[in-house]
Amino acid sequence: MARKYSTKSKSRGWPVQVFFNILNLAAINAWILYKQTTEERISRQEFLFQLAEELATEYRDLQEQETKSMEKTSADSTTISERRKA
């Protein structure tokens, strides 16, 4: 089952291979649990694409929030330094 849509890479290091095997098993377990709890018939490939999309969206949102907070902090520090000069 893990061979068809695998996350394995051609790394020679065994720790990396173990990590990718664990990642494959976690994805298979998540897919099985999703199918059982939602009773939705979804292919493993479609599930993996949806999972990747949701994880990427969450990561992207967090990055945008951090960027905005850094811009605000930068603008606030500029304002403070301008006040000190005046």
TIVO-2410 file (N, C-alpha, C; in nm, 3 decimals):
# residues 86
REC num residu      c1      c2      c3 atome chaine
REC   1      M   0.083  -0.119   0.000     N      A
REC   1      M   0.000   0.000   0.000    CA      A
REC   1      M   0.087   0.126   0.000     C      A
REC   2      A   0.196   0.122   0.072     N      A
REC   2      A   0.282   0.240   0.080    CA      A
REC   2      A   0.366   0.259  -0.044     C      A
REC   3      R   0.378   0.158  -0.127     N      A
REC   3      R   0.461   0.171  -0.247    CA      A
REC   3      R   0.400   0.261  -0.353     C      A
REC   4      K   0.269   0.261  -0.364     N      A
REC   4      K   0.204   0.335  -0.473    CA      A
REC   4      K   0.222   0.486  -0.460     C      A
REC   5      Y   0.201   0.541  -0.343     N      A
REC   5      Y   0.218   0.685  -0.320    CA      A
REC   5      Y   0.312   0.702  -0.202     C      A
REC   6      S   0.438   0.687  -0.227     N      A
REC   6      S   0.537   0.686  -0.121    CA      A
REC   6      S   0.602   0.823  -0.105     C      A
REC   7      T   0.649   0.850   0.016     N      A
REC   7      T   0.723   0.972   0.043    CA      A
REC   7      T   0.872   0.945   0.046     C      A
REC   8      K   0.912   0.824   0.015     N      A
REC   8      K   1.052   0.787   0.023    CA      A
REC   8      K   1.137   0.867  -0.075     C      A
REC   9      S   1.259   0.892  -0.034     N      A
REC   9      S   1.355   0.956  -0.123    CA      A
REC   9      S   1.472   0.861  -0.143     C      A
REC  10      K   1.564   0.901  -0.225     N      A
REC  10      K   1.679   0.814  -0.253    CA      A
REC  10      K   1.795   0.843  -0.160     C      A
REC  11      S   1.763   0.873  -0.037     N      A
REC  11      S   1.866   0.901   0.062    CA      A
REC  11      S   1.935   0.771   0.103     C      A
REC  12      R   2.062   0.780   0.125     N      A
REC  12      R   2.137   0.662   0.168    CA      A
REC  12      R   2.141   0.649   0.320     C      A
REC  13      G   2.111   0.756   0.388     N      A
REC  13      G   2.116   0.751   0.534    CA      A
REC  13      G   1.998   0.675   0.591     C      A
REC  14      W   2.024   0.578   0.676     N      A
REC  14      W   1.915   0.497   0.729    CA      A
REC  14      W   1.820   0.577   0.818     C      A
REC  15      P   1.865   0.678   0.893     N      A
REC  15      P   1.769   0.752   0.974    CA      A
REC  15      P   1.664   0.824   0.888     C      A
REC  16      V   1.707   0.872   0.773     N      A
REC  16      V   1.613   0.940   0.683    CA      A
REC  16      V   1.513   0.840   0.626     C      A
REC  17      Q   1.561   0.722   0.592     N      A
REC  17      Q   1.471   0.618   0.540    CA      A
REC  17      Q   1.370   0.575   0.646     C      A
REC  18      V   1.414   0.564   0.770     N      A
REC  18      V   1.323   0.529   0.879    CA      A
REC  18      V   1.218   0.639   0.896     C      A
REC  19      F   1.261   0.765   0.890     N      A
REC  19      F   1.167   0.876   0.901    CA      A
REC  19      F   1.060   0.869   0.793     C      A
REC  20      F   1.100   0.845   0.667     N      A
REC  20      F   1.003   0.839   0.558    CA      A
REC  20      F   0.911   0.719   0.571     C      A
REC  21      N   0.962   0.606   0.623     N      A
REC  21      N   0.875   0.491   0.647    CA      A
REC  21      N   0.770   0.523   0.754     C      A
REC  22      I   0.812   0.590   0.860     N      A
REC  22      I   0.716   0.630   0.965    CA      A
REC  22      I   0.614   0.727   0.908     C      A
REC  23      L   0.659   0.820   0.824     N      A
REC  23      L   0.567   0.916   0.760    CA      A
REC  23      L   0.465   0.843   0.673     C      A
REC  24      N   0.508   0.743   0.597     N      A
REC  24      N   0.416   0.663   0.516    CA      A
REC  24      N   0.314   0.590   0.602     C      A
REC  25      L   0.360   0.530   0.711     N      A
REC  25      L   0.268   0.458   0.800    CA      A
REC  25      L   0.167   0.553   0.865     C      A
REC  26      A   0.213   0.671   0.904     N      A
REC  26      A   0.122   0.768   0.965    CA      A
REC  26      A   0.016   0.813   0.864     C      A
REC  27      A   0.057   0.831   0.738     N      A
REC  27      A  -0.038   0.873   0.635    CA      A
REC  27      A  -0.141   0.763   0.608     C      A
REC  28      I  -0.098   0.639   0.605     N      A
REC  28      I  -0.191   0.528   0.583    CA      A
REC  28      I  -0.289   0.517   0.701     C      A
REC  29      N  -0.237   0.527   0.823     N      A
REC  29      N  -0.324   0.521   0.941    CA      A
REC  29      N  -0.425   0.636   0.941     C      A
REC  30      A  -0.380   0.756   0.906     N      A
REC  30      A  -0.471   0.871   0.903    CA      A
REC  30      A  -0.579   0.851   0.798     C      A
REC  31      W  -0.543   0.796   0.684     N      A
REC  31      W  -0.639   0.772   0.576    CA      A
REC  31      W  -0.745   0.670   0.619     C      A
REC  32      I  -0.699   0.562   0.683     N      A
REC  32      I  -0.793   0.459   0.731    CA      A
REC  32      I  -0.887   0.517   0.836     C      A
REC  33      L  -0.833   0.591   0.931     N      A
REC  33      L  -0.917   0.652   1.034    CA      A
REC  33      L  -1.016   0.752   0.974     C      A
REC  34      Y  -0.971   0.829   0.877     N      A
REC  34      Y  -1.059   0.927   0.811    CA      A
REC  34      Y  -1.175   0.855   0.743     C      A
REC  35      K  -1.143   0.748   0.671     N      A
REC  35      K  -1.249   0.674   0.602    CA      A
REC  35      K  -1.348   0.613   0.700     C      A
REC  36      Q  -1.299   0.562   0.812     N      A
REC  36      Q  -1.388   0.499   0.910    CA      A
REC  36      Q  -1.475   0.600   0.982     C      A
REC  37      T  -1.420   0.716   1.014     N      A
REC  37      T  -1.497   0.813   1.092    CA      A
REC  37      T  -1.594   0.893   1.006     C      A
REC  38      T  -1.558   0.919   0.881     N      A
REC  38      T  -1.646   0.999   0.796    CA      A
REC  38      T  -1.734   0.914   0.705     C      A
REC  39      E  -1.699   0.786   0.692     N      A
REC  39      E  -1.767   0.694   0.601    CA      A
REC  39      E  -1.768   0.748   0.458     C      A
REC  40      E  -1.668   0.825   0.425     N      A
REC  40      E  -1.654   0.880   0.290    CA      A
REC  40      E  -1.561   0.789   0.211     C      A
REC  41      R  -1.596   0.763   0.086     N      A
REC  41      R  -1.510   0.682   0.001    CA      A
REC  41      R  -1.415   0.777  -0.072     C      A
REC  42      I  -1.291   0.775  -0.030     N      A
REC  42      I  -1.191   0.864  -0.087    CA      A
REC  42      I  -1.065   0.781  -0.114     C      A
REC  43      S  -1.003   0.806  -0.227     N      A
REC  43      S  -0.881   0.733  -0.259    CA      A
REC  43      S  -0.767   0.784  -0.170     C      A
REC  44      R  -0.667   0.701  -0.155     N      A
REC  44      R  -0.553   0.741  -0.073    CA      A
REC  44      R  -0.482   0.860  -0.135     C      A
REC  45      Q  -0.472   0.860  -0.267     N      A
REC  45      Q  -0.407   0.971  -0.336    CA      A
REC  45      Q  -0.480   1.102  -0.310     C      A
REC  46      E  -0.611   1.101  -0.323     N      A
REC  46      E  -0.689   1.223  -0.299    CA      A
REC  46      E  -0.677   1.268  -0.154     C      A
REC  47      F  -0.678   1.172  -0.062     N      A
REC  47      F  -0.661   1.205   0.080    CA      A
REC  47      F  -0.526   1.272   0.104     C      A
REC  48      L  -0.420   1.217   0.045     N      A
REC  48      L  -0.287   1.275   0.064    CA      A
REC  48      L  -0.279   1.416   0.005     C      A
REC  49      F  -0.343   1.438  -0.110     N      A
REC  49      F  -0.344   1.572  -0.168    CA      A
REC  49      F  -0.418   1.671  -0.079     C      A
REC  50      Q  -0.532   1.629  -0.025     N      A
REC  50      Q  -0.608   1.716   0.065    CA      A
REC  50      Q  -0.530   1.745   0.192     C      A
REC  51      L  -0.465   1.643   0.247     N      A
REC  51      L  -0.385   1.660   0.367    CA      A
REC  51      L  -0.270   1.758   0.343     C      A
REC  52      A  -0.201   1.741   0.232     N      A
REC  52      A  -0.090   1.831   0.199    CA      A
REC  52      A  -0.140   1.974   0.179     C      A
REC  53      E  -0.253   1.990   0.114     N      A
REC  53      E  -0.309   2.123   0.091    CA      A
REC  53      E  -0.346   2.191   0.222     C      A
REC  54      E  -0.409   2.117   0.313     N      A
REC  54      E  -0.449   2.175   0.441    CA      A
REC  54      E  -0.327   2.212   0.526     C      A
REC  55      L  -0.227   2.124   0.528     N      A
REC  55      L  -0.105   2.154   0.605    CA      A
REC  55      L  -0.032   2.274   0.546     C      A
REC  56      A  -0.026   2.282   0.413     N      A
REC  56      A   0.041   2.395   0.349    CA      A
REC  56      A  -0.034   2.524   0.376     C      A
REC  57      T  -0.166   2.520   0.376     N      A
REC  57      T  -0.246   2.639   0.402    CA      A
REC  57      T  -0.223   2.689   0.544     C      A
REC  58      E  -0.222   2.598   0.640     N      A
REC  58      E  -0.196   2.637   0.779    CA      A
REC  58      E  -0.058   2.699   0.793     C      A
REC  59      Y   0.041   2.639   0.729     N      A
REC  59      Y   0.179   2.691   0.736    CA      A
REC  59      Y   0.187   2.830   0.672     C      A
REC  60      R   0.124   2.844   0.556     N      A
REC  60      R   0.124   2.972   0.485    CA      A
REC  60      R   0.058   3.081   0.570     C      A
REC  61      D  -0.054   3.049   0.634     N      A
REC  61      D  -0.123   3.145   0.720    CA      A
REC  61      D  -0.035   3.188   0.837     C      A
REC  62      L   0.034   3.092   0.898     N      A
REC  62      L   0.123   3.125   1.009    CA      A
REC  62      L   0.238   3.215   0.963     C      A
REC  63      Q   0.291   3.186   0.845     N      A
REC  63      Q   0.400   3.268   0.791    CA      A
REC  63      Q   0.352   3.411   0.765     C      A
REC  64      E   0.231   3.426   0.712     N      A
REC  64      E   0.176   3.560   0.687    CA      A
REC  64      E   0.156   3.636   0.818     C      A
REC  65      Q   0.107   3.568   0.920     N      A
REC  65      Q   0.087   3.633   1.050    CA      A
REC  65      Q   0.220   3.679   1.109     C      A
REC  66      E   0.322   3.595   1.099     N      A
REC  66      E   0.454   3.632   1.151    CA      A
REC  66      E   0.511   3.750   1.074     C      A
REC  67      T   0.493   3.750   0.942     N      A
REC  67      T   0.544   3.860   0.860    CA      A
REC  67      T   0.476   3.991   0.898     C      A
REC  68      K   0.344   3.986   0.915     N      A
REC  68      K   0.271   4.107   0.953    CA      A
REC  68      K   0.313   4.157   1.089     C      A
REC  69      S   0.332   4.067   1.184     N      A
REC  69      S   0.372   4.110   1.319    CA      A
REC  69      S   0.513   4.167   1.317     C      A
REC  70      M   0.600   4.111   1.234     N      A
REC  70      M   0.737   4.164   1.224    CA      A
REC  70      M   0.736   4.302   1.158     C      A
REC  71      E   0.650   4.321   1.057     N      A
REC  71      E   0.640   4.451   0.991    CA      A
REC  71      E   0.587   4.555   1.090     C      A
REC  72      K   0.488   4.516   1.170     N      A
REC  72      K   0.431   4.607   1.269    CA      A
REC  72      K   0.537   4.644   1.374     C      A
REC  73      T   0.611   4.545   1.421     N      A
REC  73      T   0.716   4.569   1.519    CA      A
REC  73      T   0.823   4.660   1.460     C      A
REC  74      S   0.857   4.639   1.336     N      A
REC  74      S   0.957   4.723   1.269    CA      A
REC  74      S   0.906   4.866   1.256     C      A
REC  75      A   0.779   4.881   1.219     N      A
REC  75      A   0.721   5.015   1.206    CA      A
REC  75      A   0.714   5.083   1.342     C      A
REC  76      D   0.679   5.009   1.446     N      A
REC  76      D   0.672   5.066   1.581    CA      A
REC  76      D   0.811   5.111   1.629     C      A
REC  77      S   0.913   5.031   1.603     N      A
REC  77      S   1.048   5.067   1.647    CA      A
REC  77      S   1.098   5.188   1.570     C      A
REC  78      T   1.060   5.202   1.442     N      A
REC  78      T   1.097   5.320   1.364    CA      A
REC  78      T   1.035   5.444   1.423     C      A
REC  79      T   0.908   5.433   1.461     N      A
REC  79      T   0.838   5.546   1.520    CA      A
REC  79      T   0.904   5.586   1.652     C      A
REC  80      I   0.942   5.493   1.733     N      A
REC  80      I   1.005   5.523   1.862    CA      A
REC  80      I   1.139   5.592   1.839     C      A
REC  81      S   1.219   5.541   1.743     N      A
REC  81      S   1.350   5.603   1.719    CA      A
REC  81      S   1.332   5.744   1.660     C      A
REC  82      E   1.229   5.767   1.582     N      A
REC  82      E   1.203   5.900   1.528    CA      A
REC  82      E   1.165   5.997   1.641     C      A
REC  83      R   1.090   5.948   1.739     N      A
REC  83      R   1.049   6.031   1.852    CA      A
REC  83      R   1.170   6.070   1.935     C      A
REC  84      R   1.265   5.979   1.950     N      A
REC  84      R   1.383   6.007   2.030    CA      A
REC  84      R   1.469   6.115   1.964     C      A
REC  85      K   1.474   6.114   1.831     N      A
REC  85      K   1.553   6.212   1.758    CA      A
REC  85      K   1.494   6.352   1.769     C      A
REC  86      A   1.361   6.358   1.780     N      A
REC  86      A   1.293   6.489   1.781    CA      A
REC  86      A   1.303   6.560   1.914     C      A
***
